[in-house]
Amino acid sequence: MSKPEPAIYKVIFLNQGQVFEMYAKQIYQSDLWGFLEIEEFVFGERTQVVVDPSEEKLKTQFEGVIRSFVPMQSIVRIDEVERLGTAKISEAKASGNVMPFPMPMPPK
């Protein structure tokens, strides 16, 4: 009987006017109030001849990062996916009909 593959999550979040689309094996609510912790970033293997510069930029930026704390209001979407895609950075497009998600009150 084979061991089940660990889950892979696609996380899309906003960071300084850019949209980051990344893949990770661990995501959970942080003890640091209002943040999600993202661990074990996963990047595509370098088996292809064509290298995506956006993914390479992310690999360099997150090299040596053990854990990232991302504010909950920056999270756009989290999906559990069957297979790894390509991590990328794109510019956030301004839209007049997007409202920030309301944040709950901190526990007392």
PyMOL commands that place a pseudoatom at each C-alpha (Angstrom):
pseudoatom trace, name=CA, resn=MET, resi=1, chain=A, elem=C, hetatm=0, pos=[0.000, 0.000, 0.000]
pseudoatom trace, name=CA, resn=SER, resi=2, chain=A, elem=C, hetatm=0, pos=[1.512, 3.315, -1.056]
pseudoatom trace, name=CA, resn=LYS, resi=3, chain=A, elem=C, hetatm=0, pos=[1.707, 6.327, 1.195]
pseudoatom trace, name=CA, resn=PRO, resi=4, chain=A, elem=C, hetatm=0, pos=[-0.714, 9.138, 0.212]
pseudoatom trace, name=CA, resn=GLU, resi=5, chain=A, elem=C, hetatm=0, pos=[0.909, 12.207, -1.311]
pseudoatom trace, name=CA, resn=PRO, resi=6, chain=A, elem=C, hetatm=0, pos=[1.002, 15.229, 1.032]
pseudoatom trace, name=CA, resn=ALA, resi=7, chain=A, elem=C, hetatm=0, pos=[-1.452, 17.978, 0.135]
pseudoatom trace, name=CA, resn=ILE, resi=8, chain=A, elem=C, hetatm=0, pos=[-0.245, 20.889, -1.984]
pseudoatom trace, name=CA, resn=TYR, resi=9, chain=A, elem=C, hetatm=0, pos=[-1.947, 24.268, -1.617]
pseudoatom trace, name=CA, resn=LYS, resi=10, chain=A, elem=C, hetatm=0, pos=[-1.997, 27.095, -4.139]
pseudoatom trace, name=CA, resn=VAL, resi=11, chain=A, elem=C, hetatm=0, pos=[-1.972, 30.366, -2.208]
pseudoatom trace, name=CA, resn=ILE, resi=12, chain=A, elem=C, hetatm=0, pos=[-2.778, 33.652, -3.908]
pseudoatom trace, name=CA, resn=PHE, resi=13, chain=A, elem=C, hetatm=0, pos=[-2.071, 36.812, -1.918]
pseudoatom trace, name=CA, resn=LEU, resi=14, chain=A, elem=C, hetatm=0, pos=[-1.417, 40.518, -2.418]
pseudoatom trace, name=CA, resn=ASN, resi=15, chain=A, elem=C, hetatm=0, pos=[1.971, 41.983, -1.559]
pseudoatom trace, name=CA, resn=GLN, resi=16, chain=A, elem=C, hetatm=0, pos=[2.982, 45.589, -2.283]
pseudoatom trace, name=CA, resn=GLY, resi=17, chain=A, elem=C, hetatm=0, pos=[0.741, 46.013, -5.342]
pseudoatom trace, name=CA, resn=GLN, resi=18, chain=A, elem=C, hetatm=0, pos=[1.553, 42.605, -6.780]
pseudoatom trace, name=CA, resn=VAL, resi=19, chain=A, elem=C, hetatm=0, pos=[-0.290, 39.287, -6.797]
pseudoatom trace, name=CA, resn=PHE, resi=20, chain=A, elem=C, hetatm=0, pos=[1.805, 36.338, -5.637]
pseudoatom trace, name=CA, resn=GLU, resi=21, chain=A, elem=C, hetatm=0, pos=[0.660, 32.863, -6.682]
pseudoatom trace, name=CA, resn=MET, resi=22, chain=A, elem=C, hetatm=0, pos=[2.674, 30.274, -4.792]
pseudoatom trace, name=CA, resn=TYR, resi=23, chain=A, elem=C, hetatm=0, pos=[2.534, 26.638, -3.759]
pseudoatom trace, name=CA, resn=ALA, resi=24, chain=A, elem=C, hetatm=0, pos=[3.113, 25.281, -0.256]
pseudoatom trace, name=CA, resn=LYS, resi=25, chain=A, elem=C, hetatm=0, pos=[2.669, 22.104, 1.764]
pseudoatom trace, name=CA, resn=GLN, resi=26, chain=A, elem=C, hetatm=0, pos=[1.677, 23.697, 5.077]
pseudoatom trace, name=CA, resn=ILE, resi=27, chain=A, elem=C, hetatm=0, pos=[-0.797, 26.521, 5.761]
pseudoatom trace, name=CA, resn=TYR, resi=28, chain=A, elem=C, hetatm=0, pos=[-2.352, 27.312, 9.101]
pseudoatom trace, name=CA, resn=GLN, resi=29, chain=A, elem=C, hetatm=0, pos=[-3.600, 30.130, 11.290]
pseudoatom trace, name=CA, resn=SER, resi=30, chain=A, elem=C, hetatm=0, pos=[-0.779, 31.742, 13.181]
pseudoatom trace, name=CA, resn=ASP, resi=31, chain=A, elem=C, hetatm=0, pos=[-0.527, 32.386, 16.899]
pseudoatom trace, name=CA, resn=LEU, resi=32, chain=A, elem=C, hetatm=0, pos=[0.349, 35.887, 15.711]
pseudoatom trace, name=CA, resn=TRP, resi=33, chain=A, elem=C, hetatm=0, pos=[-3.168, 37.353, 15.540]
pseudoatom trace, name=CA, resn=GLY, resi=34, chain=A, elem=C, hetatm=0, pos=[-4.475, 38.177, 12.039]
pseudoatom trace, name=CA, resn=PHE, resi=35, chain=A, elem=C, hetatm=0, pos=[-1.845, 36.206, 10.114]
pseudoatom trace, name=CA, resn=LEU, resi=36, chain=A, elem=C, hetatm=0, pos=[-1.638, 32.903, 8.277]
pseudoatom trace, name=CA, resn=GLU, resi=37, chain=A, elem=C, hetatm=0, pos=[1.589, 30.919, 8.373]
pseudoatom trace, name=CA, resn=ILE, resi=38, chain=A, elem=C, hetatm=0, pos=[2.813, 29.434, 5.113]
pseudoatom trace, name=CA, resn=GLU, resi=39, chain=A, elem=C, hetatm=0, pos=[5.589, 26.819, 5.238]
pseudoatom trace, name=CA, resn=GLU, resi=40, chain=A, elem=C, hetatm=0, pos=[7.390, 24.459, 2.893]
pseudoatom trace, name=CA, resn=PHE, resi=41, chain=A, elem=C, hetatm=0, pos=[7.141, 26.442, -0.330]
pseudoatom trace, name=CA, resn=VAL, resi=42, chain=A, elem=C, hetatm=0, pos=[7.216, 24.230, -3.409]
pseudoatom trace, name=CA, resn=PHE, resi=43, chain=A, elem=C, hetatm=0, pos=[8.650, 25.297, -6.754]
pseudoatom trace, name=CA, resn=GLY, resi=44, chain=A, elem=C, hetatm=0, pos=[8.727, 23.450, -10.071]
pseudoatom trace, name=CA, resn=GLU, resi=45, chain=A, elem=C, hetatm=0, pos=[11.667, 21.239, -10.896]
pseudoatom trace, name=CA, resn=ARG, resi=46, chain=A, elem=C, hetatm=0, pos=[14.308, 22.537, -13.279]
pseudoatom trace, name=CA, resn=THR, resi=47, chain=A, elem=C, hetatm=0, pos=[13.754, 19.779, -15.798]
pseudoatom trace, name=CA, resn=GLN, resi=48, chain=A, elem=C, hetatm=0, pos=[12.459, 22.111, -18.475]
pseudoatom trace, name=CA, resn=VAL, resi=49, chain=A, elem=C, hetatm=0, pos=[14.707, 23.981, -20.870]
pseudoatom trace, name=CA, resn=VAL, resi=50, chain=A, elem=C, hetatm=0, pos=[12.506, 27.102, -20.671]
pseudoatom trace, name=CA, resn=VAL, resi=51, chain=A, elem=C, hetatm=0, pos=[12.843, 28.915, -17.342]
pseudoatom trace, name=CA, resn=ASP, resi=52, chain=A, elem=C, hetatm=0, pos=[10.020, 31.178, -16.139]
pseudoatom trace, name=CA, resn=PRO, resi=53, chain=A, elem=C, hetatm=0, pos=[11.648, 34.430, -14.901]
pseudoatom trace, name=CA, resn=SER, resi=54, chain=A, elem=C, hetatm=0, pos=[8.709, 35.134, -12.555]
pseudoatom trace, name=CA, resn=GLU, resi=55, chain=A, elem=C, hetatm=0, pos=[9.147, 31.779, -10.812]
pseudoatom trace, name=CA, resn=GLU, resi=56, chain=A, elem=C, hetatm=0, pos=[12.911, 32.276, -10.626]
pseudoatom trace, name=CA, resn=LYS, resi=57, chain=A, elem=C, hetatm=0, pos=[12.352, 35.674, -8.976]
pseudoatom trace, name=CA, resn=LEU, resi=58, chain=A, elem=C, hetatm=0, pos=[10.104, 34.029, -6.365]
pseudoatom trace, name=CA, resn=LYS, resi=59, chain=A, elem=C, hetatm=0, pos=[12.627, 31.235, -5.754]
pseudoatom trace, name=CA, resn=THR, resi=60, chain=A, elem=C, hetatm=0, pos=[15.334, 33.827, -5.138]
pseudoatom trace, name=CA, resn=GLN, resi=61, chain=A, elem=C, hetatm=0, pos=[13.104, 35.999, -2.949]
pseudoatom trace, name=CA, resn=PHE, resi=62, chain=A, elem=C, hetatm=0, pos=[11.987, 33.058, -0.766]
pseudoatom trace, name=CA, resn=GLU, resi=63, chain=A, elem=C, hetatm=0, pos=[15.310, 31.201, -0.699]
pseudoatom trace, name=CA, resn=GLY, resi=64, chain=A, elem=C, hetatm=0, pos=[16.124, 30.296, 2.892]
pseudoatom trace, name=CA, resn=VAL, resi=65, chain=A, elem=C, hetatm=0, pos=[12.645, 31.276, 4.148]
pseudoatom trace, name=CA, resn=ILE, resi=66, chain=A, elem=C, hetatm=0, pos=[11.376, 28.732, 6.657]
pseudoatom trace, name=CA, resn=ARG, resi=67, chain=A, elem=C, hetatm=0, pos=[7.978, 30.314, 7.258]
pseudoatom trace, name=CA, resn=SER, resi=68, chain=A, elem=C, hetatm=0, pos=[6.090, 33.360, 5.968]
pseudoatom trace, name=CA, resn=PHE, resi=69, chain=A, elem=C, hetatm=0, pos=[3.474, 35.236, 7.950]
pseudoatom trace, name=CA, resn=VAL, resi=70, chain=A, elem=C, hetatm=0, pos=[0.890, 36.696, 5.564]
pseudoatom trace, name=CA, resn=PRO, resi=71, chain=A, elem=C, hetatm=0, pos=[-1.841, 39.056, 6.844]
pseudoatom trace, name=CA, resn=MET, resi=72, chain=A, elem=C, hetatm=0, pos=[-5.292, 37.472, 6.469]
pseudoatom trace, name=CA, resn=GLN, resi=73, chain=A, elem=C, hetatm=0, pos=[-6.632, 40.509, 4.619]
pseudoatom trace, name=CA, resn=SER, resi=74, chain=A, elem=C, hetatm=0, pos=[-3.947, 39.982, 1.937]
pseudoatom trace, name=CA, resn=ILE, resi=75, chain=A, elem=C, hetatm=0, pos=[-5.116, 36.450, 1.132]
pseudoatom trace, name=CA, resn=VAL, resi=76, chain=A, elem=C, hetatm=0, pos=[-7.133, 36.281, -2.083]
pseudoatom trace, name=CA, resn=ARG, resi=77, chain=A, elem=C, hetatm=0, pos=[-7.609, 32.528, -2.291]
pseudoatom trace, name=CA, resn=ILE, resi=78, chain=A, elem=C, hetatm=0, pos=[-6.279, 29.175, -1.087]
pseudoatom trace, name=CA, resn=ASP, resi=79, chain=A, elem=C, hetatm=0, pos=[-6.894, 25.984, -3.098]
pseudoatom trace, name=CA, resn=GLU, resi=80, chain=A, elem=C, hetatm=0, pos=[-5.840, 22.418, -2.393]
pseudoatom trace, name=CA, resn=VAL, resi=81, chain=A, elem=C, hetatm=0, pos=[-4.561, 21.206, -5.771]
pseudoatom trace, name=CA, resn=GLU, resi=82, chain=A, elem=C, hetatm=0, pos=[-3.763, 17.821, -7.267]
pseudoatom trace, name=CA, resn=ARG, resi=83, chain=A, elem=C, hetatm=0, pos=[-0.516, 18.873, -8.892]
pseudoatom trace, name=CA, resn=LEU, resi=84, chain=A, elem=C, hetatm=0, pos=[2.046, 21.598, -8.723]
pseudoatom trace, name=CA, resn=GLY, resi=85, chain=A, elem=C, hetatm=0, pos=[1.719, 24.557, -11.075]
pseudoatom trace, name=CA, resn=THR, resi=86, chain=A, elem=C, hetatm=0, pos=[4.078, 27.428, -11.814]
pseudoatom trace, name=CA, resn=ALA, resi=87, chain=A, elem=C, hetatm=0, pos=[4.613, 30.032, -9.106]
pseudoatom trace, name=CA, resn=LYS, resi=88, chain=A, elem=C, hetatm=0, pos=[4.298, 33.563, -10.446]
pseudoatom trace, name=CA, resn=ILE, resi=89, chain=A, elem=C, hetatm=0, pos=[4.066, 37.251, -9.670]
pseudoatom trace, name=CA, resn=SER, resi=90, chain=A, elem=C, hetatm=0, pos=[1.729, 39.565, -11.556]
pseudoatom trace, name=CA, resn=GLU, resi=91, chain=A, elem=C, hetatm=0, pos=[0.668, 43.170, -11.165]
pseudoatom trace, name=CA, resn=ALA, resi=92, chain=A, elem=C, hetatm=0, pos=[-2.553, 43.733, -9.206]
pseudoatom trace, name=CA, resn=LYS, resi=93, chain=A, elem=C, hetatm=0, pos=[-5.154, 45.387, -11.388]
pseudoatom trace, name=CA, resn=ALA, resi=94, chain=A, elem=C, hetatm=0, pos=[-7.083, 48.182, -9.725]
pseudoatom trace, name=CA, resn=SER, resi=95, chain=A, elem=C, hetatm=0, pos=[-10.786, 47.483, -9.527]
pseudoatom trace, name=CA, resn=GLY, resi=96, chain=A, elem=C, hetatm=0, pos=[-13.357, 49.850, -8.108]
pseudoatom trace, name=CA, resn=ASN, resi=97, chain=A, elem=C, hetatm=0, pos=[-15.705, 47.139, -6.874]
pseudoatom trace, name=CA, resn=VAL, resi=98, chain=A, elem=C, hetatm=0, pos=[-13.359, 45.192, -4.582]
pseudoatom trace, name=CA, resn=MET, resi=99, chain=A, elem=C, hetatm=0, pos=[-13.858, 45.665, -0.838]
pseudoatom trace, name=CA, resn=PRO, resi=100, chain=A, elem=C, hetatm=0, pos=[-11.392, 44.545, 1.826]
pseudoatom trace, name=CA, resn=PHE, resi=101, chain=A, elem=C, hetatm=0, pos=[-12.569, 41.572, 3.869]
pseudoatom trace, name=CA, resn=PRO, resi=102, chain=A, elem=C, hetatm=0, pos=[-13.790, 42.720, 7.312]
pseudoatom trace, name=CA, resn=MET, resi=103, chain=A, elem=C, hetatm=0, pos=[-11.514, 41.598, 10.127]
pseudoatom trace, name=CA, resn=PRO, resi=104, chain=A, elem=C, hetatm=0, pos=[-12.958, 40.138, 13.337]
pseudoatom trace, name=CA, resn=MET, resi=105, chain=A, elem=C, hetatm=0, pos=[-12.260, 41.784, 16.657]
pseudoatom trace, name=CA, resn=PRO, resi=106, chain=A, elem=C, hetatm=0, pos=[-9.227, 40.371, 18.498]
pseudoatom trace, name=CA, resn=PRO, resi=107, chain=A, elem=C, hetatm=0, pos=[-9.990, 38.047, 21.405]
pseudoatom trace, name=CA, resn=LYS, resi=108, chain=A, elem=C, hetatm=0, pos=[-9.839, 39.659, 24.840]
for i in range(1, 108): cmd.bond("trace and resi %d" % i, "trace and resi %d" % (i + 1))
show_as sticks, trace
zoom trace
